[in-house]
Amino acid sequence: MTDAVAASTDATRRLPRGRHDLTREQIEEDQRLRILLGFAGAMASNGYARTPIAAVIAHAGVSRETYYRLFSDKLDGFLAAFDLVSTVLLAELDRAVEGPGPPLDRIDDGVRRYLEVLAEHRGEARLFLVEAFAAGPVAIERRAEVQERIAARIAEVLEVGSESGRVTCRMLVAAVSALIVTPLVADDHDAILALGPLISAELRRYHAAGLLT
């Protein structure tokens, strides 16, 4: 989510003081979600390395005690936030490419939806595309796994059968991620969306050249 939406979410989800009807499990789930959203808000300006846990819990509106009851350290919380973002991205991509229609058109729909989610939720997108590198090898490995799943989904839709074709899918996914980083860091919503036609055109060019078979 963008900072504005995250702030709104924090405000509306903040638990009231005094008695309420939520169970302990519901309270902890609410606090956990607020912390995960807090990572995106806190790291938007200073990145992973320069963002202390104090900044995360300030964005989340929870206590330090609450944070350490749910997560062991900063990396533990970051990885949970990363996993949440990845799950949402993959689910949105899957929904976009499902259903009837020519495979290339379905991939176009997937590219469009992928960029829309990243553009609308730039804070969370940074966790996935940028801050994972600063968070270290575990986060980098998880990022690579997600990219591999995206490449595999593209290969499945396009019915890619050769190893060289699957490698091309991986290369395209890596290239798309690299293209997104510059407008993402610049917080440029429109520039992220503008990549859609370029990506679709290149994908079709690769397909026409027989590189995705």
Helices and strands as residue ranges (DSSP letters): H 3-13, H 24-46, H 53-60, H 64-70, H 74-97, H 103-120, H 122-126, I 127-131, H 132-135, H 137-157, H 163-185, H 189-193, H 195-208
